[in-house]
Amino acid sequence: MKKILLASAALALSAGVAHSQAVTIGGQGRMGVQYNNNGFVTRTGALTNWRTESRLQLNFSAAVQADHGLSFGGFTRLRLQTNGATATQMTTQDFSGHRVWVEANGLRLTFGNQDGAIATTGTAMGYLGGCGVGYEGGQQCADSVGLLGAVTWFNSNGGGGNNTGNDQTLQASYTMGDWQAAISGERSNGVEVAVRGRFDAFTVAAGYQQDRGLSPRVFTASGHYNGGNWGVGAIVARIGTGGGATTNYALNANADLGGGNLYGFVGRLNSDTAYGLSYSYGLGGGASITAGAERVGGATDTTTASVGVAFNF
């Protein structure tokens, strides 16, 4: 990630107040081929099992260091994507909703379009506990045990999961050493609380979402052991209320192999068996080539796979 310093010297905003400012520009590029046994919808409405996909994403972050130990920041991103947007919209070009924050002594208060407490703090590994298959991070993300569609998470087009983009997420988080706690909420969605901590090579996390009518009630707990060149983890999530609730789980493992990293998981998603396997090989300079596949059985019986290259800058 490259930093562009807009002003490194102290600037006088008003009498007795000085700060430094910086804007950071980074991002990700990726390209590859994706497979779905249930088919992708083409521009003409036909179905095809294979498609090409590419994305260029630019992340813009601003930082201001004020007096009295306060720091302020903001974030937005531009995403240009082909074929990986929706079933019928083949190309998207959009700025995300923004978020801004103030922080002091480990306490951060954030407003805007952002991940909720469970996504930022409530899982011990991966993104929402998983999304580890393929160069794109998984088309189904079955290893995230249903959390991807049940909790508040940030997306480029202004909203994702239960974050519609119309409601501003408010989150307060506190970090002390290897421990972090967070609470977040939206006007029309649930309140989420989460905690994560690390004991040497062990990381544990838990999160809870209180239903407000538009989203299911969620409880999740997870743990991960980092053995250096290998690791193992487990996650469980209870989603929904009453007789309609479901308990999902996944066991995952990764290991360095042949100069790359092998990742796999097995679990249950909405009463269906789910499993996946992925292998990533570093090409240097922040680039890697990855091939992976995952399957969710049962009524959906969906198999997805991909091979492609991703790089960070």
C-alpha positions as CSV (number, residue, x, y, z in Angstrom):
1,M,0.0,0.0,0.0
2,K,1.4,3.3,-1.0
3,K,1.0,6.4,1.0
4,I,0.6,9.9,-0.5
5,L,1.4,12.6,2.1
6,L,-0.6,15.7,1.5
7,A,0.7,17.6,4.5
8,S,3.3,16.4,6.9
9,A,4.0,19.6,8.7
10,A,1.8,21.0,11.5
11,L,-1.1,23.1,10.2
12,A,-2.9,25.7,12.2
13,L,-6.6,25.2,12.0
14,S,-7.3,27.7,14.7
15,A,-5.4,29.3,17.6
16,G,-3.6,26.6,19.6
17,V,-4.8,23.7,17.4
18,A,-2.4,21.8,15.1
19,H,-2.6,18.5,13.2
20,S,-1.0,16.5,10.4
21,Q,-3.0,15.0,7.5
22,A,-2.5,12.1,5.1
23,V,-4.4,10.3,2.4
24,T,-3.6,6.7,1.8
25,I,-4.5,5.0,-1.6
26,G,-4.4,1.2,-1.8
27,G,-6.5,-1.5,-3.2
28,Q,-6.7,-4.8,-5.0
29,G,-6.9,-6.2,-8.5
30,R,-8.0,-9.7,-9.5
31,M,-9.0,-11.7,-12.6
32,G,-10.1,-15.3,-13.2
33,V,-12.5,-17.8,-14.4
34,Q,-15.5,-19.0,-12.3
35,Y,-17.7,-22.1,-12.5
36,N,-21.3,-22.7,-11.1
37,N,-23.1,-25.9,-11.8
38,N,-26.4,-24.1,-11.5
39,G,-25.3,-21.5,-14.1
40,F,-24.7,-17.8,-14.4
41,V,-27.2,-15.6,-16.2
42,T,-25.7,-13.9,-19.2
43,R,-26.6,-10.5,-20.6
44,T,-29.2,-12.1,-22.9
45,G,-30.8,-14.1,-20.1
46,A,-29.3,-17.5,-21.1
47,L,-27.5,-19.7,-18.6
48,T,-23.8,-20.6,-18.7
49,N,-21.7,-22.6,-16.3
50,W,-18.5,-20.7,-16.9
51,R,-17.6,-17.0,-16.9
52,T,-14.7,-14.7,-16.7
53,E,-14.5,-12.2,-13.8
54,S,-12.3,-9.2,-13.0
55,R,-12.2,-6.4,-10.5
56,L,-10.1,-3.3,-9.7
57,Q,-10.7,-1.7,-6.4
58,L,-9.2,1.5,-5.1
59,N,-9.4,2.2,-1.3
60,F,-9.1,5.9,-0.1
61,S,-8.3,6.5,3.6
62,A,-7.8,9.8,5.3
63,A,-6.2,10.4,8.6
64,V,-5.9,13.5,10.8
65,Q,-3.9,13.6,14.0
66,A,-5.3,16.2,16.3
67,D,-4.4,17.5,19.8
68,H,-5.3,15.9,23.1
69,G,-4.6,12.3,21.8
70,L,-7.5,12.4,19.3
71,S,-7.2,11.1,15.8
72,F,-9.8,11.3,13.0
73,G,-10.2,9.3,9.8
74,G,-12.4,8.5,6.9
75,F,-12.7,5.8,4.2
76,T,-14.4,5.2,0.9
77,R,-13.6,3.0,-2.1
78,L,-14.1,2.8,-5.8
79,R,-14.9,-0.6,-7.3
80,L,-14.9,-1.5,-11.0
81,Q,-16.1,-5.0,-11.7
82,T,-17.1,-7.1,-14.6
83,N,-19.3,-10.2,-14.5
84,G,-19.0,-10.5,-10.7
85,A,-21.7,-8.0,-9.8
86,T,-25.3,-9.4,-10.1
87,A,-26.9,-12.0,-12.3
88,T,-28.0,-9.6,-15.0
89,Q,-25.8,-6.5,-14.5
90,M,-22.5,-7.5,-16.1
91,T,-20.4,-4.4,-15.2
92,T,-20.5,-2.1,-12.2
93,Q,-18.6,1.1,-11.5
94,D,-19.4,2.6,-8.1
95,F,-18.2,4.4,-5.0
96,S,-19.0,2.9,-1.7
97,G,-20.8,4.6,1.1
98,H,-18.3,6.3,3.3
99,R,-17.4,6.0,7.0
100,V,-15.7,8.4,9.4
101,W,-14.3,7.8,12.9
102,V,-12.7,9.4,15.9
103,E,-10.3,7.5,18.1
104,A,-8.4,8.0,21.4
105,N,-6.6,5.6,23.8
106,G,-7.9,2.5,22.1
107,L,-11.6,3.7,21.9
108,R,-13.0,4.2,18.4
109,L,-16.4,5.6,17.4
110,T,-17.3,5.1,13.8
111,F,-20.3,6.4,11.7
112,G,-21.2,5.3,8.2
113,N,-21.3,2.3,5.9
114,Q,-19.1,-0.3,7.6
115,D,-18.9,-3.9,9.0
116,G,-20.9,-4.5,12.1
117,A,-19.5,-5.7,15.4
118,I,-19.7,-9.4,14.5
119,A,-17.8,-8.9,11.2
120,T,-15.1,-6.8,12.7
121,T,-14.7,-8.6,16.0
122,G,-16.9,-11.6,16.5
123,T,-15.0,-14.3,14.6
124,A,-11.6,-15.8,15.2
125,M,-10.4,-16.2,11.6
126,G,-11.2,-15.3,8.0
127,Y,-13.9,-13.0,6.9
128,L,-17.0,-13.7,9.0
129,G,-15.3,-16.9,10.0
130,G,-14.6,-18.1,6.4
131,C,-14.7,-16.9,2.8
132,G,-11.4,-18.7,2.2
133,V,-11.9,-20.6,-1.0
134,G,-10.7,-19.3,-4.4
135,Y,-9.0,-16.2,-5.6
136,E,-12.2,-14.1,-5.0
137,G,-12.7,-15.4,-1.4
138,G,-15.4,-17.8,-2.2
139,Q,-18.6,-17.6,-4.3
140,Q,-20.7,-19.2,-1.7
141,C,-18.6,-18.6,1.5
142,A,-20.2,-21.7,3.0
143,D,-17.4,-21.7,5.6
144,S,-18.9,-18.5,7.0
145,V,-21.8,-20.7,8.3
146,G,-24.5,-18.3,7.2
147,L,-23.2,-15.2,8.8
148,L,-22.6,-13.5,5.5
149,G,-26.4,-13.0,5.0
150,A,-27.4,-12.6,8.6
151,V,-25.2,-9.8,10.0
152,T,-24.2,-6.3,9.1
153,W,-21.3,-6.2,6.7
154,F,-19.9,-3.5,4.4
155,N,-20.1,-3.6,0.6
156,S,-18.8,-1.4,-2.2
157,N,-22.2,-0.4,-3.5
158,G,-23.3,1.1,-0.2
159,G,-24.7,-1.9,1.6
160,G,-24.3,-5.6,2.1
161,G,-25.9,-8.3,4.2
162,N,-28.3,-6.4,6.5
163,N,-26.5,-3.1,5.8
164,T,-28.8,-1.5,3.2
165,G,-26.7,1.6,2.8
166,N,-29.8,3.7,3.7
167,D,-29.2,3.3,7.4
168,Q,-26.0,4.6,8.9
169,T,-24.2,2.1,11.1
170,L,-22.8,3.3,14.4
171,Q,-20.1,1.3,16.0
172,A,-18.0,1.7,19.2
173,S,-15.0,-0.5,19.7
174,Y,-12.3,-0.7,22.3
175,T,-8.9,-2.4,21.9
176,M,-6.6,-3.3,24.8
177,G,-3.6,-5.3,24.0
178,D,-4.7,-8.6,22.3
179,W,-8.4,-8.0,23.2
180,Q,-11.1,-6.1,21.4
181,A,-14.8,-5.5,22.1
182,A,-17.3,-3.8,19.9
183,I,-21.0,-2.8,19.8
184,S,-22.8,-1.6,16.7
185,G,-26.3,-0.9,15.4
186,E,-28.5,0.5,12.7
187,R,-31.8,2.4,12.9
188,S,-33.9,-0.4,11.3
189,N,-31.7,-3.5,12.0
190,G,-30.3,-5.3,15.0
191,V,-27.8,-4.4,17.6
192,E,-24.6,-6.5,17.5
193,V,-22.0,-7.0,20.3
194,A,-18.8,-9.0,19.9
195,V,-15.5,-9.8,21.6
196,R,-12.2,-11.3,20.4
197,G,-9.1,-12.2,22.3
198,R,-5.8,-14.0,21.7
199,F,-3.8,-16.3,24.1
200,D,-0.4,-16.9,22.5
201,A,-1.3,-19.0,19.4
202,F,-5.0,-19.3,20.3
203,T,-7.6,-16.8,19.1
204,V,-11.2,-17.0,20.4
205,A,-14.2,-14.9,19.5
206,A,-18.0,-14.6,20.1
207,G,-20.8,-12.4,18.8
208,Y,-24.5,-11.8,19.3
209,Q,-27.1,-9.9,17.3
210,Q,-30.5,-8.8,18.8
211,D,-33.3,-9.0,16.3
212,R,-35.2,-5.8,15.5
213,G,-37.6,-7.3,13.0
214,L,-35.6,-7.1,9.8
215,S,-32.8,-9.5,10.6
216,P,-32.6,-12.9,12.4
217,R,-31.2,-13.3,15.9
218,V,-27.6,-14.5,15.7
219,F,-25.2,-16.1,18.1
220,T,-21.7,-17.2,17.0
221,A,-18.6,-18.6,18.7
222,S,-15.3,-19.6,17.1
223,G,-11.7,-20.4,17.8
224,H,-8.5,-20.8,15.9
225,Y,-5.0,-22.1,16.6
226,N,-2.0,-20.7,14.6
227,G,0.8,-23.2,14.4
228,G,3.0,-21.1,12.2
229,N,3.0,-23.0,9.0
230,W,-0.3,-24.6,9.7
231,G,-3.6,-23.8,11.6
232,V,-6.9,-25.3,12.6
233,G,-10.2,-23.6,13.5
234,A,-13.9,-24.1,14.3
235,I,-16.9,-21.9,14.1
236,V,-20.6,-22.4,15.1
237,A,-23.5,-20.0,14.5
238,R,-27.2,-20.2,15.7
239,I,-29.3,-18.1,13.3
240,G,-33.0,-17.3,13.6
241,T,-35.5,-17.6,16.4
242,G,-37.9,-20.4,17.6
243,G,-38.6,-23.3,15.4
244,G,-37.1,-21.5,12.4
245,A,-33.7,-21.3,13.9
246,T,-30.8,-23.3,12.4
247,T,-27.4,-24.2,13.8
248,N,-24.5,-24.1,11.3
249,Y,-20.9,-25.1,11.9
250,A,-17.6,-25.5,10.0
251,L,-14.2,-27.0,10.8
252,N,-11.3,-25.6,8.8
253,A,-7.5,-26.2,8.4
254,N,-4.7,-24.7,6.5
255,A,-1.1,-25.7,5.9
256,D,1.9,-24.6,3.9
257,L,2.5,-27.1,1.1
258,G,4.8,-27.0,-2.0
259,G,5.6,-23.3,-1.6
260,G,2.0,-22.4,-1.3
261,N,-0.9,-22.7,1.2
262,L,-3.6,-25.4,1.2
263,Y,-7.0,-24.5,2.9
264,G,-10.0,-26.7,3.4
265,F,-13.2,-26.9,5.4
266,V,-16.2,-29.2,6.1
267,G,-19.4,-28.3,7.9
268,R,-23.1,-27.9,7.8
269,L,-25.1,-25.0,6.4
270,N,-28.9,-24.8,6.8
271,S,-29.0,-28.6,7.4
272,D,-27.0,-29.3,4.2
273,T,-23.4,-30.7,4.1
274,A,-20.8,-28.2,2.9
275,Y,-17.2,-28.6,2.1
276,G,-14.4,-26.8,0.1
277,L,-10.8,-26.9,-0.8
278,S,-8.4,-24.2,-2.0
279,Y,-4.7,-23.8,-2.9
280,S,-2.9,-20.5,-3.2
281,Y,0.6,-19.9,-4.5
282,G,2.5,-16.6,-4.0
283,L,3.9,-15.0,-7.0
284,G,5.8,-12.2,-5.2
285,G,5.0,-8.5,-5.0
286,G,1.7,-9.1,-3.2
287,A,0.3,-11.3,-6.0
288,S,-0.9,-14.9,-5.8
289,I,-2.6,-17.5,-8.0
290,T,-5.4,-19.5,-6.4
291,A,-7.7,-22.4,-7.4
292,G,-10.5,-23.6,-5.3
293,A,-13.9,-25.3,-5.2
294,E,-16.8,-25.6,-2.7
295,R,-20.1,-27.5,-2.6
296,V,-23.3,-27.2,-0.6
297,G,-25.5,-30.3,-0.9
298,G,-29.1,-30.9,-0.2
299,A,-31.8,-29.0,-2.1
300,T,-29.5,-26.4,-3.4
301,D,-26.8,-28.9,-4.6
302,T,-24.5,-26.1,-5.7
303,T,-20.9,-26.6,-6.7
304,T,-18.7,-23.6,-7.5
305,A,-15.1,-23.3,-8.5
306,S,-12.6,-20.7,-9.6
307,V,-9.0,-20.2,-10.7
308,G,-7.4,-16.8,-10.9
309,V,-4.9,-14.2,-9.8
310,A,-5.2,-11.5,-7.1
311,F,-2.8,-8.8,-6.1
312,N,-2.7,-6.1,-3.5
313,F,-1.1,-2.7,-3.8
